[in-house]
Structure formats: C-alpha cells, structure tokens
C-alpha cells in the first residue's frame, strides 16, 4: 500500500497529516489496540477530533482512501479544543 499512500500524501499535502507507525515495534502496541488493527497494512483515517472516520485493511484502491479523506475535508470545522490544532490524520500501520 506504500506507493498508493505516497501518492495520496502528495495529493493532500497541507490538508491532511500522514503518520506512519511500525506495529511490529512493541512500543506501538497501544496504537494497535486503540485503532483495532488486524494486520498489515492497515490504514486509519481520523477526523478533526481524532475519531476514526474510516479503516482500511490490506491492499486498497486509491480511490477508496481518497474518498474517505475528501469526506472528512468536506465536514465543517468544529472549534478546536484549547491547545489542540485542527488537523486531519491518516495513519498507516
């Protein structure tokens, strides 16, 4: 899924933060549990409040991930909590 994600990261630069975690690393075990990952690759799209908006397991068509990202970008912005910037995240694990 890496080439797909790299292309989407370039397409959404400045609008979506892309974060990458190695879930084989024991230090990231909490993330695996929290985001309910079931294998590799797993991609998780978070909305502005940090809630899971979409989850993708295995190889994906880029259009499915693109649609999930565009959907959260269309959602109106809520006032961010203090000390927390308004961001959207795409996690690949």
Backbone bond lengths (Angstrom), bond angles and torsions (degrees), N, CA, C in turn:
res aa  C-N    CA-C-N  psi(-1)  N-CA   C-N-CA  omega(-1)  CA-C   N-CA-C  phi
1 X - - - 1.453 - - 1.526 110.79 -
2 X 1.313 118.45 -12.08 1.458 121.52 -175.67 1.525 113.63 -57.02
3 X 1.346 120.95 -46.62 1.473 118.64 178.80 1.524 112.32 -61.43
4 X 1.315 117.59 -36.74 1.469 121.30 178.57 1.524 109.69 -63.97
5 X 1.317 115.42 -47.99 1.460 120.04 -178.30 1.520 111.15 -64.29
6 X 1.325 117.27 -40.79 1.463 119.57 178.65 1.521 111.18 -59.96
7 X 1.318 116.92 -40.41 1.462 120.42 178.03 1.522 111.78 -65.77
8 X 1.323 116.79 -40.99 1.463 120.20 178.35 1.525 111.29 -68.86
9 X 1.317 116.24 -37.19 1.470 119.46 177.97 1.526 110.12 -59.98
10 X 1.315 117.14 -42.89 1.465 120.93 177.88 1.528 110.47 -64.15
11 X 1.313 116.51 -40.85 1.468 121.58 -178.37 1.530 112.19 -66.46
12 X 1.325 117.46 -35.15 1.466 121.64 -174.98 1.532 113.02 -104.95
13 X 1.328 117.36 16.56 1.466 121.46 179.87 1.527 110.53 -52.81
14 X 1.323 115.38 132.33 1.461 121.15 178.46 1.517 114.04 84.93
15 X 1.331 116.88 -9.84 1.462 119.40 -179.34 1.522 112.51 -116.67
16 X 1.325 116.38 -25.69 1.463 121.95 -178.60 1.526 107.67 -136.78
17 X 1.316 116.79 135.79 1.465 121.08 174.75 1.520 108.53 -90.29
18 X 1.316 116.69 130.17 1.459 122.29 177.83 1.521 107.77 -106.37
19 X 1.321 116.29 122.61 1.454 122.91 -179.55 1.512 108.78 -119.74
20 X 1.322 116.42 143.23 1.461 121.13 -177.40 1.518 109.76 -125.47
21 X 1.321 116.40 134.28 1.460 121.89 178.90 1.514 109.50 -133.66
22 X 1.316 115.47 141.17 1.456 122.23 175.75 1.521 107.24 -94.89
23 X 1.323 117.30 105.08 1.456 120.20 -177.61 1.517 112.84 -76.48
24 X 1.312 117.05 -6.74 1.465 119.28 173.30 1.529 110.01 -75.26
25 X 1.320 115.84 -17.24 1.453 121.22 177.48 1.529 108.69 -79.41
26 X 1.333 118.35 121.65 1.466 121.18 -178.34 1.526 114.22 -56.46
27 X 1.326 117.44 -24.41 1.461 120.62 178.88 1.531 112.15 -66.06
28 X 1.331 117.13 -19.25 1.465 121.43 -178.39 1.527 112.89 -102.25
29 X 1.308 117.24 13.37 1.465 121.52 -178.06 1.531 111.98 -59.15
30 X 1.320 116.72 -37.16 1.468 120.66 179.25 1.535 111.28 -61.57
31 X 1.325 116.88 -39.77 1.468 120.32 177.70 1.522 110.73 -63.07
32 X 1.315 116.26 -42.56 1.461 120.32 -179.87 1.516 110.38 -59.80
33 X 1.299 117.04 -42.29 1.461 121.28 179.16 1.530 111.16 -69.22
34 X 1.317 115.81 -46.56 1.474 120.56 -176.49 1.531 112.23 -62.45
35 X 1.333 116.65 -42.76 1.463 120.13 -176.64 1.523 113.35 -95.27
36 X 1.315 116.56 7.12 1.463 122.95 174.39 1.518 112.04 51.52
37 X 1.307 115.51 51.78 1.461 119.10 177.79 1.522 108.91 -77.99
38 X 1.329 115.31 145.61 1.466 120.80 -175.62 1.515 112.76 -118.75
39 X 1.263 118.65 7.07 1.447 120.77 -178.10 1.512 110.42 158.32
40 X 1.312 114.91 -172.76 1.453 119.99 -177.68 1.517 109.44 -121.65
41 X 1.269 119.78 138.76 1.456 125.31 -5.60 1.530 111.41 -82.69
42 X 1.300 114.93 152.51 1.459 122.35 172.83 1.521 107.19 -128.50
43 X 1.308 117.23 136.85 1.460 122.36 176.34 1.522 107.82 -123.78
44 X 1.324 115.76 137.21 1.459 121.61 -179.07 1.521 107.85 -126.46
45 X 1.323 116.68 129.91 1.456 122.22 176.88 1.523 106.72 -105.03
46 X 1.340 115.15 125.58 1.461 121.27 179.17 1.521 109.66 -109.16
47 X 1.334 115.66 143.31 1.461 118.93 176.31 1.526 109.50 -81.71
48 X 1.310 116.82 -174.16 1.467 121.80 -176.12 1.523 112.95 -62.35
49 X 1.306 116.44 -27.21 1.461 120.36 -179.21 1.521 112.24 -90.66
50 X 1.317 117.31 0.25 1.449 121.37 179.20 1.519 114.20 87.68
51 X 1.326 117.10 10.38 1.463 121.38 177.23 1.522 110.29 -84.61
52 X 1.315 116.37 146.88 1.463 120.39 179.12 1.524 109.19 -68.36
53 X 1.321 116.25 119.79 1.463 122.11 178.62 1.525 110.81 -97.78
54 X 1.342 116.88 -28.77 1.465 121.69 179.47 1.520 108.50 -161.56
55 X 1.328 114.09 152.92 1.465 121.41 179.05 1.525 107.58 -136.15
56 X 1.314 116.58 134.97 1.460 121.65 -179.43 1.517 109.02 -127.49
57 X 1.323 116.31 130.79 1.457 122.27 179.33 1.522 108.96 -116.78
58 X 1.315 116.73 135.73 1.456 120.41 177.63 1.516 112.15 76.25
59 X 1.318 115.30 -173.28 1.463 121.15 179.77 1.528 109.59 -63.08
60 X 1.322 116.06 139.62 1.456 121.65 -176.82 1.522 110.66 -131.08
61 X 1.305 114.24 152.86 1.454 120.66 170.17 1.530 106.48 -75.22
62 X 1.317 118.89 133.19 1.464 119.45 -178.15 1.518 113.64 -58.56
63 X 1.328 117.92 -27.98 1.466 119.62 -178.35 1.530 111.46 -65.60
64 X 1.320 118.78 -31.62 1.474 121.08 179.00 1.523 110.45 -67.67
65 X 1.315 116.25 -44.12 1.468 119.80 179.09 1.524 109.67 -69.48
66 X 1.323 117.34 -41.70 1.467 121.45 178.54 1.534 110.28 -57.45
67 X 1.318 117.48 -44.43 1.470 120.78 -179.93 1.526 111.01 -61.99
68 X 1.330 117.25 -41.07 1.474 120.35 178.51 1.528 110.81 -63.40
69 X 1.324 116.58 -41.46 1.465 119.78 178.32 1.523 111.52 -67.27
70 X 1.320 116.72 -42.72 1.472 119.82 178.97 1.527 111.39 -64.25
71 X 1.325 116.56 -35.08 1.467 120.27 178.97 1.529 111.06 -62.66
72 X 1.311 117.75 -44.88 1.470 117.49 179.93 1.525 111.68 -71.10
73 X 1.321 117.09 -27.42 1.462 119.38 176.41 1.526 111.51 -70.55
74 X 1.318 117.48 -26.81 1.477 121.39 178.73 1.523 112.15 -77.68
75 X 1.310 118.05 -19.98 1.462 120.76 -177.25 1.519 109.88 -69.70
76 X 1.338 116.41 139.96 1.461 118.84 179.52 1.525 110.95 -64.75
77 X 1.299 114.80 147.67 1.462 120.16 -178.86 1.519 110.36 -80.20
78 X 1.300 116.42 129.05 1.456 121.97 171.66 1.523 106.83 -87.28
79 X 1.306 116.72 158.47 1.459 120.19 176.92 1.525 108.21 -62.77
80 X 1.330 117.18 128.98 1.463 118.60 -178.19 1.530 110.44 -71.95
81 X 1.327 116.78 145.84 1.463 118.91 174.06 1.523 108.82 -60.92
82 X 1.312 116.66 155.68 1.451 120.09 -179.95 1.513 110.45 -55.57
83 X 1.309 114.92 141.63 1.465 122.56 177.48 1.525 113.24 63.39
84 X 1.305 118.94 19.19 1.466 120.42 178.51 1.527 108.26 -132.14
85 X 1.324 117.05 114.90 1.462 119.29 -178.18 1.522 111.66 -69.67
86 X 1.317 114.85 155.85 1.464 121.06 175.38 1.510 108.24 -80.36
87 X 1.320 117.49 109.89 1.451 121.28 -179.18 1.506 109.36 -143.11
88 X 1.301 114.39 158.78 1.460 121.11 171.86 1.511 105.50 -118.28
89 X 1.311 115.61 146.93 1.457 118.43 -176.72 1.508 111.68 -129.45
90 X 1.280 114.38 147.63 1.449 122.86 172.72 1.516 104.88 -124.66
91 X 1.306 116.72 118.05 1.461 120.76 -179.72 1.515 108.94 -105.38
92 X 1.289 116.74 132.23 1.455 119.53 170.32 1.508 107.43 -115.67
93 X 1.325 114.31 125.98 1.458 119.77 -178.96 1.508 110.02 -124.41
